Amino acid sequence: MTLIPALSRREREEELRTVEGLSYMNDSPLMLGLDVGTQGLRAVLVDLQGRTVAFGVEPIATTYPRPGWAEQEPRRWWEAATSAVRAALARGNVRPSRVAGIGLSCTGCTVVACDLDGTPLRPALLWMDQRAAREAAELSSTGDPNLRYVSDRLSPEWMLPKALWLRRHEPETYARAGRIVECTNWFMRRLTGEWTLSLNHAAVKWNYARPEGGWPLKMMAATGLDDLLAKWPERIEPLGQGGATLSPEAASDLGLEAGTPVAQGGIDAYLGMLGMGATGPGDVSITVGSSTCHLAQSKAGVFGSGAAGCYPDATVEGLYTLEAGQTATGSILDWYRRHFAGREQAEADSRGVSVFEILDAQAAAVPPGAEGLVVRDDWQGNRSPYKNPDARGAIVGLTLAHGPGHVVRALYEATACGTRHILEDAAAHGLDIRRIFLGGGGARSPLWLQVHADILQSPIHLARDPETCALGAALAAAVGAGLFPDFAAAARSMVAIDRVVEPDPSKKSLYDDLSDRYVGLYRALNPEIL
């Protein structure tokens, strides 16, 4: 399967006029994209032109039992799905028979310990949970050949460290668990009634590498995880494939028709990459949500950088996907909103606008550089390029002249500096960067977009719909339903670049200096690991 860059809007519309057998009237097929995010679940109904017909959104709560820990209740995911899907159908006045396929985008790696029937035994360990740092270090020391694909070091966010933590710290739960899986696997079971394993998740978060024969058996044996394979589904399905259908029970809950095709789900940022059209040589996708994920395709692979890894067959079989990321970006802005923006929230409620619209305006009134504030965005550790779960955030340079707008602007600039550092590291190890795409909830902020463009000193390409993870799930649904032969054909119809944010060259020198100070602050805060 070959992926190609998305067409321009004009080219896409011209091609659609020539597609035979497709109708976009009220009886035309719609794809349902389910995006199970950190802060909420979004159900989007999308037509074959990639236009959103209707959507529903339901919040999902996260608890933080200890510093570095993060958990969610799996039952809430399904409750949110039933509410969001029914809301989308009602808002669009859509008959269930029009839904021709379902695609699934989930956080990764959010680990669920459950019975064989899917009943959770404890809250899920959310992807950002860092409690398994010691286990990650131990697994990384085994010398397993599969470590090559994760830059020789596991993240505590991934499957094996979290499973090992459960085995050691909650042995009764581990022993009772018929399945230790991810949110995507659990959700596919609820949708279809069958247990399957997503190749996308396995290749990225479970240390599965086909060039080395598959599972990291040496690593698992060395750490006492020999029995873990029995707790995983045996059938592995590539992203967007599988041939599964919606079960009668799930159809009743969601208000849909039983037998509707359900495409194999995957990691939200990977589906977001498809939803951006960032699939050509040299394309880099940046998905800015609660975290920020950076992805790029490669034929030969890029190794030796501080990236999370370079994964074979993760998105398209036969290609590698290079991934790096920042553990906390949008979640830092939400942290600020929850704890320090009470006045702004009250104003937003009275005006009927988003509180982030008000925070954006405050930050936009502050000059670039936030008048000396430097922030490290390591609120939940550092995923790339340092892979340091113990790193912690910092706001440095505060004076009595600084106000809320300075802090918000400095947070925007820090997260963009983190992306710049990651891309510079990847480029130094051979990644060819030609075009940068950005999507996710962060793309809704004009200021944050411009800050990214100015700090990267690169044009930022934007898809028409900023909710690229949900669109990518819908695109996968269309392939899974057989309406398009592959992702390339689906992207040509469903993805278009809406606009490009150009960098301001006059800010280059200022942001070069800020980037240097951003990196230097990490070194000052973490001298023992450098």
C-alpha positions as CSV (number, residue, x, y, z in Angstrom):
1,M,0.0,0.0,0.0
2,T,1.4,3.4,-1.0
3,L,0.4,6.7,0.6
4,I,0.5,9.9,-1.4
5,P,0.3,13.6,-0.4
6,A,-3.2,15.1,-0.2
7,L,-4.5,17.1,-3.2
8,S,-5.2,20.7,-3.0
9,R,-8.9,21.7,-2.6
10,R,-9.2,22.5,-6.3
11,E,-7.6,19.3,-7.4
12,R,-9.7,17.3,-4.9
13,E,-13.0,18.8,-6.1
14,E,-12.0,18.2,-9.7
15,E,-11.2,14.6,-9.0
16,L,-14.5,14.1,-7.1
17,R,-16.4,15.2,-10.2
18,T,-14.9,12.3,-12.1
19,V,-15.5,9.6,-9.5
20,E,-18.1,7.2,-10.7
21,G,-20.9,5.8,-8.6
22,L,-20.5,8.2,-5.7
23,S,-23.4,10.4,-4.6
24,Y,-23.3,13.0,-1.8
25,M,-27.0,13.5,-1.5
26,N,-29.0,12.8,1.7
27,D,-28.9,9.1,1.1
28,S,-25.1,9.0,0.6
29,P,-22.9,6.9,2.9
30,L,-21.4,8.4,5.9
31,M,-18.4,7.3,7.9
32,L,-18.4,7.3,11.7
33,G,-15.1,8.3,13.3
34,L,-14.7,7.6,17.0
35,D,-11.9,9.5,18.6
36,V,-11.3,8.4,22.2
37,G,-9.1,11.2,23.6
38,T,-7.7,12.1,26.9
39,Q,-10.2,14.8,27.8
40,G,-13.2,13.5,25.9
41,L,-14.7,11.3,23.2
42,R,-15.7,12.7,19.9
43,A,-18.0,11.0,17.4
44,V,-17.9,12.5,13.9
45,L,-20.1,11.7,10.9
46,V,-18.1,12.4,7.7
47,D,-19.1,12.1,4.1
48,L,-16.9,10.8,1.3
49,Q,-15.6,14.3,0.6
50,G,-14.3,14.5,4.2
51,R,-16.9,17.0,5.2
52,T,-18.2,16.8,8.8
53,V,-22.0,16.3,8.7
54,A,-22.6,16.1,12.5
55,F,-20.7,15.3,15.6
56,G,-21.2,14.6,19.3
57,V,-18.7,15.2,22.2
58,E,-18.7,13.8,25.7
59,P,-16.1,14.5,28.4
60,I,-13.9,11.9,30.1
61,A,-12.4,12.5,33.5
62,T,-8.8,11.7,34.5
63,T,-7.7,11.1,38.0
64,Y,-4.1,11.6,39.3
65,P,-3.7,9.4,42.4
66,R,0.0,10.3,42.8
67,P,2.5,12.6,41.0
68,G,3.3,11.0,37.7
69,W,0.2,8.7,37.8
70,A,-2.9,9.1,35.6
71,E,-6.0,6.9,35.4
72,Q,-9.3,6.7,33.7
73,E,-12.4,4.5,34.1
74,P,-13.0,2.3,31.0
75,R,-16.7,2.1,31.6
76,R,-16.9,5.8,31.1
77,W,-15.4,5.4,27.6
78,W,-18.4,3.3,26.5
79,E,-20.9,5.6,28.3
80,A,-19.3,8.6,26.4
81,A,-19.5,6.7,23.1
82,T,-23.2,5.9,23.4
83,S,-24.0,9.5,24.3
84,A,-21.8,11.1,21.6
85,V,-22.9,8.8,18.8
86,R,-26.5,9.2,19.5
87,A,-26.0,13.0,19.8
88,A,-24.3,13.1,16.4
89,L,-27.1,11.0,14.7
90,A,-29.7,13.3,16.2
91,R,-27.9,16.6,15.5
92,G,-27.5,15.6,11.8
93,N,-30.9,13.9,11.5
94,V,-29.0,10.9,10.2
95,R,-30.6,7.5,9.7
96,P,-28.5,4.7,11.1
97,S,-28.6,2.9,7.7
98,R,-26.5,5.7,6.2
99,V,-23.5,4.8,8.5
100,A,-21.5,2.6,6.1
101,G,-18.4,2.1,8.3
102,I,-16.9,2.8,11.7
103,G,-13.3,3.8,12.5
104,L,-11.6,4.1,15.8
105,S,-8.9,6.4,17.2
106,C,-7.6,5.9,20.8
107,T,-4.9,7.1,23.0
108,G,-1.9,4.8,23.2
109,C,-0.7,3.2,25.4
110,T,-3.7,3.3,27.8
111,V,-3.6,-0.1,29.5
112,V,-6.7,-2.0,30.7
113,A,-6.6,-5.1,33.0
114,C,-9.9,-6.9,32.5
115,D,-11.7,-10.3,32.5
116,L,-12.1,-12.2,29.2
117,D,-15.5,-10.6,28.8
118,G,-13.9,-7.1,29.0
119,T,-15.1,-6.3,32.6
120,P,-12.4,-3.9,34.0
121,L,-10.6,-5.0,37.2
122,R,-9.2,-1.6,38.0
123,P,-9.0,1.9,36.4
124,A,-7.0,2.0,33.2
125,L,-3.4,3.2,33.4
126,L,-3.6,6.3,31.1
127,W,-1.0,6.7,28.4
128,M,0.7,9.5,30.3
129,D,1.1,7.5,33.5
130,Q,4.8,7.3,34.4
131,R,4.7,4.9,37.4
132,A,6.6,2.2,35.6
133,A,9.8,4.1,35.2
134,R,11.9,1.5,37.0
135,E,10.3,-1.4,35.0
136,A,11.1,0.5,31.8
137,A,14.7,0.8,32.7
138,E,15.0,-2.9,33.6
139,L,13.3,-4.0,30.4
140,S,15.7,-1.6,28.4
141,S,18.7,-3.3,30.0
142,T,17.9,-6.8,28.6
143,G,19.6,-6.3,25.2
144,D,16.6,-7.6,23.3
145,P,17.1,-7.0,19.5
146,N,13.7,-5.3,19.3
147,L,15.1,-2.4,21.4
148,R,16.7,-1.1,18.2
149,Y,13.3,0.1,17.1
150,V,12.7,2.2,20.3
151,S,16.0,4.0,20.3
152,D,17.3,1.3,22.8
153,R,15.1,2.6,25.6
154,L,11.5,1.8,26.6
155,S,9.1,4.5,27.8
156,P,7.3,3.8,31.1
157,E,4.1,4.7,29.1
158,W,4.3,1.5,27.1
159,M,2.7,-1.9,27.5
160,L,5.5,-4.0,28.8
161,P,6.6,-1.6,31.6
162,K,3.0,-1.1,32.7
163,A,2.2,-4.9,32.6
164,L,5.4,-5.6,34.7
165,W,4.4,-2.9,37.2
166,L,0.9,-4.6,37.6
167,R,2.6,-8.0,38.0
168,R,4.8,-6.7,40.8
169,H,2.6,-4.2,42.6
170,E,-0.9,-5.6,42.0
171,P,-0.2,-9.4,41.6
172,E,-3.8,-10.4,42.3
173,T,-5.1,-8.1,39.6
174,Y,-2.5,-9.4,37.2
175,A,-3.3,-13.0,37.9
176,R,-7.1,-12.5,37.6
177,A,-6.7,-10.6,34.3
178,G,-7.8,-12.6,31.3
179,R,-6.7,-9.7,29.2
180,I,-4.1,-6.9,29.6
181,V,-4.7,-4.8,26.6
182,E,-5.1,-1.2,25.4
183,C,-8.0,1.1,25.1
184,T,-8.3,0.3,21.4
185,N,-8.4,-3.5,21.9
186,W,-10.9,-3.1,24.7
187,F,-13.0,-0.8,22.5
188,M,-12.9,-3.1,19.5
189,R,-14.2,-5.9,21.8
190,R,-17.1,-3.7,22.9
191,L,-17.9,-2.8,19.3
192,T,-17.5,-6.2,17.6
193,G,-17.7,-8.8,20.4
194,E,-14.2,-10.1,19.3
195,W,-10.7,-9.7,20.7
196,T,-8.2,-8.5,18.2
197,L,-4.8,-6.8,18.4
198,S,-4.0,-3.7,16.4
199,L,-0.7,-4.0,14.5
200,N,-0.4,-0.2,14.8
201,H,-0.4,-0.4,18.6
202,A,1.7,-3.6,18.7
203,A,4.5,-2.2,16.5
204,V,4.6,1.2,18.3
205,K,3.8,0.5,22.0
206,W,4.3,-3.3,22.5
207,N,7.8,-3.8,21.0
208,Y,6.5,-6.0,18.2
209,A,8.9,-5.9,15.3
210,R,8.4,-8.1,12.2
211,P,12.1,-7.8,11.1
212,E,13.1,-9.5,14.3
213,G,10.5,-12.2,14.2
214,G,7.7,-10.4,16.1
215,W,7.4,-10.4,19.9
216,P,10.4,-9.4,22.2
217,L,10.6,-12.8,23.8
218,K,14.0,-12.3,25.3
219,M,12.9,-9.1,27.0
220,M,9.8,-10.8,28.3
221,A,11.5,-13.9,29.6
222,A,14.3,-11.9,31.3
223,T,11.7,-10.0,33.4
224,G,9.3,-12.7,34.2
225,L,6.6,-11.8,31.7
226,D,6.5,-15.2,30.0
227,D,2.8,-15.5,30.8
228,L,1.8,-12.1,29.4
229,L,1.4,-13.5,25.8
230,A,-1.5,-15.6,27.0
231,K,-3.3,-12.4,28.1
232,W,-3.0,-10.8,24.7
233,P,-5.3,-11.4,21.7
234,E,-3.8,-13.8,19.2
235,R,-5.1,-12.2,16.0
236,I,-3.2,-9.1,14.8
237,E,-4.9,-6.8,12.3
238,P,-3.3,-3.9,10.3
239,L,-4.8,-0.4,10.8
240,G,-8.0,0.0,8.9
241,Q,-8.5,-3.6,8.1
242,G,-9.9,-6.7,9.7
243,G,-13.3,-7.3,8.3
244,A,-15.1,-7.0,11.7
245,T,-18.7,-5.8,12.1
246,L,-20.8,-4.1,14.8
247,S,-22.3,-6.6,17.2
248,P,-26.1,-6.5,17.9
249,E,-25.4,-5.5,21.6
250,A,-23.1,-2.6,20.6
251,A,-25.5,-1.5,17.8
252,S,-28.4,-1.3,20.4
253,D,-26.2,0.8,22.7
254,L,-25.1,3.2,20.0
255,G,-28.3,3.5,18.0
256,L,-26.7,2.0,14.9
257,E,-27.3,-1.0,12.7
258,A,-25.8,-4.4,13.6
259,G,-23.4,-5.6,10.9
260,T,-22.0,-2.2,10.1
261,P,-18.3,-2.7,9.1
262,V,-15.8,-1.8,11.9
263,A,-12.2,-1.1,10.7
264,Q,-9.3,-2.0,13.0
265,G,-8.5,0.9,15.2
266,G,-5.2,2.6,16.0
267,I,-3.3,5.3,17.9
268,D,-4.9,8.7,17.7
269,A,-1.9,10.6,16.4
270,Y,-1.3,8.0,13.6
271,L,-4.9,8.4,12.4
272,G,-4.4,12.2,12.8
273,M,-1.5,11.9,10.3
274,L,-3.8,10.3,7.8
275,G,-6.4,13.0,8.5
276,M,-3.8,15.7,7.7
277,G,-2.7,14.2,4.5
278,A,0.9,14.2,5.8
279,T,1.9,11.1,4.0
280,G,4.4,12.1,1.3
281,P,8.2,11.9,1.4
282,G,9.6,14.5,3.8
283,D,6.1,15.2,5.4
284,V,6.0,15.5,9.2
285,S,2.7,15.5,11.1
286,I,2.3,17.3,14.4
287,T,-0.8,16.4,16.4
288,V,-1.3,18.9,19.2
289,G,-3.8,17.6,21.8
290,S,-3.3,16.9,25.4
291,S,0.2,15.8,24.3
292,T,2.0,16.5,21.0
293,C,3.0,13.7,18.7
294,H,5.4,14.0,15.8
295,L,5.3,11.4,13.0
296,A,7.0,10.9,9.7
297,Q,7.2,8.0,7.2
298,S,10.4,6.5,6.0
299,K,11.4,3.6,3.7
300,A,14.7,2.8,5.3
301,G,14.1,3.9,8.9
302,V,15.8,6.6,11.0
303,F,17.7,5.3,14.0
304,G,19.9,6.7,16.8
305,S,17.9,9.8,17.6
306,G,16.1,10.6,20.8
307,A,12.8,9.8,19.2
308,A,10.4,7.4,20.8
309,G,11.2,5.0,18.1
310,C,11.1,4.0,14.4
311,Y,8.5,1.4,13.9
312,P,8.2,-1.1,11.0
313,D,4.7,-1.6,9.5
314,A,3.1,0.7,12.1
315,T,0.9,2.6,9.6
316,V,1.5,1.1,6.2
317,E,3.0,-2.4,5.8
318,G,6.5,-2.1,4.3
319,L,7.2,1.4,5.7
320,Y,8.7,2.7,8.9
321,T,7.1,5.4,11.0
322,L,9.3,7.6,13.0
323,E,7.6,8.9,16.2
324,A,8.6,11.5,18.8
325,G,6.5,13.4,21.2
326,Q,5.9,15.7,24.2
327,T,4.0,14.1,27.0
328,A,2.2,17.2,28.1
329,T,1.3,20.2,26.0
330,G,-2.4,20.9,25.7
331,S,-2.9,19.3,29.1
332,I,-0.6,22.0,30.5
333,L,-2.9,24.7,29.1
334,D,-5.8,22.8,30.6
335,W,-3.9,22.6,34.0
336,Y,-3.5,26.4,33.8
337,R,-7.2,26.8,33.0
338,R,-8.3,24.7,35.9
339,H,-6.1,26.2,38.5
340,F,-5.5,29.8,37.5
341,A,-8.1,31.0,35.0
342,G,-11.2,31.3,37.2
343,R,-11.8,34.9,36.3
344,E,-11.4,34.2,32.6
345,Q,-13.7,31.1,32.8
346,A,-16.4,33.3,34.4
347,E,-16.0,35.9,31.6
348,A,-16.1,33.1,29.0
349,D,-19.3,31.7,30.5
350,S,-21.0,35.1,30.6
351,R,-20.0,35.8,26.9
352,G,-20.8,32.2,25.7
353,V,-17.3,31.7,24.3
354,S,-14.4,29.3,25.0
355,V,-12.1,30.3,27.8
356,F,-9.2,29.6,25.5
357,E,-10.4,32.4,23.3
358,I,-9.9,34.8,26.2
359,L,-6.5,33.3,27.2
360,D,-5.4,33.6,23.5
361,A,-6.2,37.3,23.5
362,Q,-4.3,37.8,26.7
363,A,-1.2,36.0,25.4
364,A,-1.4,37.8,22.0
365,A,-1.1,41.2,23.8
366,V,2.3,40.1,25.2
367,P,5.4,40.5,22.9
368,P,7.2,37.4,21.6
369,G,9.5,36.0,24.2
370,A,7.0,36.8,27.0
371,E,9.4,39.5,28.3
372,G,11.9,37.1,29.7
373,L,9.8,34.1,30.8
374,V,11.3,30.7,29.9
375,V,9.2,27.5,30.5
376,R,10.1,23.9,30.5
377,D,7.0,21.9,29.4
378,D,8.0,18.7,31.3
379,W,4.9,18.7,33.5
380,Q,4.6,14.9,33.0
381,G,8.2,14.0,32.2
382,N,10.1,14.2,28.9
383,R,9.2,11.8,26.2
384,S,11.6,13.1,23.4
385,P,14.4,13.6,22.9
386,Y,15.6,12.8,26.5
387,K,13.2,10.0,27.5
388,N,13.3,11.2,31.1
389,P,10.1,10.4,33.0
390,D,11.6,12.2,36.1
391,A,11.9,15.5,34.3
392,R,9.7,18.2,35.7
393,G,8.3,21.5,34.4
394,A,9.5,24.9,35.4
395,I,8.5,28.6,34.9
396,V,11.7,30.7,35.2
397,G,12.1,34.5,35.1
398,L,9.0,35.7,36.8
399,T,8.8,39.3,38.0
400,L,6.0,41.5,39.4
401,A,5.6,42.9,35.9
402,H,4.4,39.6,34.5
403,G,0.7,38.7,34.3
404,P,-1.5,35.8,33.1
405,G,-0.9,36.7,29.4
406,H,2.8,36.3,29.9
407,V,2.5,32.9,31.4
408,V,0.1,31.6,28.7
409,R,2.3,32.9,25.9
410,A,5.4,31.4,27.5
411,L,3.5,28.0,27.7
412,Y,2.7,28.3,24.0
413,E,6.3,29.1,23.2
414,A,7.7,26.4,25.3
415,T,5.7,23.7,23.6
416,A,6.7,24.9,20.2
417,C,10.4,25.0,21.3
418,G,10.0,21.4,22.4
419,T,8.8,20.5,18.9
420,R,11.7,22.4,17.4
421,H,14.2,20.5,19.6
422,I,12.7,17.2,18.6
423,L,12.8,17.9,14.8
424,E,16.3,19.2,15.0
425,D,17.4,16.0,16.8
426,A,15.6,13.8,14.1
427,A,17.1,15.8,11.3
428,A,20.6,15.4,12.7
429,H,20.0,11.6,12.5
430,G,18.9,11.6,8.9
431,L,15.2,12.6,8.8
432,D,14.4,14.6,5.6
433,I,11.9,17.3,6.6
434,R,10.2,19.0,3.7
435,R,6.7,19.9,4.8
436,I,5.2,20.3,8.3
437,F,1.5,19.7,9.0
438,L,-0.3,20.5,12.2
439,G,-3.7,19.3,13.5
440,G,-5.6,18.4,16.7
441,G,-7.2,20.7,19.2
442,G,-4.2,23.0,19.3
443,A,-4.8,23.9,15.7
444,R,-7.9,25.9,16.9
445,S,-5.7,28.5,18.4
446,P,-4.5,31.1,15.8
447,L,-1.8,32.3,18.2
448,W,-0.4,28.9,19.0
449,L,-0.3,28.1,15.3
450,Q,1.7,31.3,14.5
451,V,4.0,30.6,17.4
452,H,4.8,27.2,16.0
453,A,5.5,28.6,12.6
454,D,7.7,31.4,13.9
455,I,9.7,29.2,16.3
456,L,10.1,26.4,13.6
457,Q,10.7,29.1,11.0
458,S,8.7,26.8,8.6
459,P,5.3,27.0,6.9
460,I,2.6,25.1,8.8
461,H,0.1,23.2,6.6
462,L,-3.4,22.9,7.9
463,A,-6.1,20.5,6.9
464,R,-9.6,21.9,6.5
465,D,-10.8,20.1,9.7
466,P,-8.6,20.6,12.7
467,E,-10.0,17.4,14.3
468,T,-7.7,15.3,12.2
469,C,-7.8,12.2,14.5
470,A,-11.5,11.8,14.1
471,L,-11.2,12.5,10.3
472,G,-8.4,9.9,10.1
473,A,-10.7,7.4,11.9
474,A,-13.4,8.1,9.3
475,L,-10.9,7.7,6.5
476,A,-9.9,4.3,7.9
477,A,-13.6,3.4,8.2
478,A,-14.1,4.1,4.5
479,V,-11.2,1.8,3.6
480,G,-12.4,-0.9,6.0
481,A,-15.9,-0.7,4.5
482,G,-14.5,-1.2,1.0
483,L,-15.4,2.2,-0.3
484,F,-11.8,2.9,-1.2
485,P,-9.1,0.4,-1.9
486,D,-6.5,1.9,0.4
487,F,-5.5,5.0,2.4
488,A,-4.1,6.8,-0.7
489,A,-7.4,6.6,-2.6
490,A,-9.4,7.6,0.5
491,A,-7.1,10.6,1.2
492,R,-7.5,11.9,-2.3
493,S,-11.2,12.2,-1.7
494,M,-11.4,13.1,2.0
495,V,-8.4,15.2,2.8
496,A,-7.5,18.7,1.6
497,I,-5.0,21.3,2.7
498,D,-7.1,24.4,3.6
499,R,-4.4,27.0,4.3
500,V,-0.7,27.5,5.2
501,V,0.5,29.6,8.2
502,E,3.7,31.3,7.1
503,P,6.5,32.2,9.6
504,D,7.5,35.7,10.4
505,P,11.2,36.0,9.5
506,S,11.7,39.0,11.8
507,K,11.2,36.8,14.8
508,K,13.9,34.3,13.8
509,S,16.7,35.8,15.9
510,L,14.6,36.2,19.0
511,Y,13.2,32.7,18.8
512,D,16.7,31.2,18.1
513,D,17.8,32.7,21.4
514,L,14.7,31.5,23.2
515,S,15.2,27.9,21.8
516,D,18.8,27.9,23.1
517,R,17.6,29.1,26.6
518,Y,14.8,26.4,26.5
519,V,17.3,23.6,25.9
520,G,19.8,25.1,28.4
521,L,17.1,25.2,31.1
522,Y,16.6,21.5,30.8
523,R,20.4,21.0,31.3
524,A,20.3,23.2,34.3
525,L,17.4,21.3,35.9
526,N,18.7,17.8,35.0
527,P,22.6,17.9,35.3
528,E,22.8,14.4,36.6
529,I,21.6,12.7,33.4
530,L,23.6,14.7,30.8
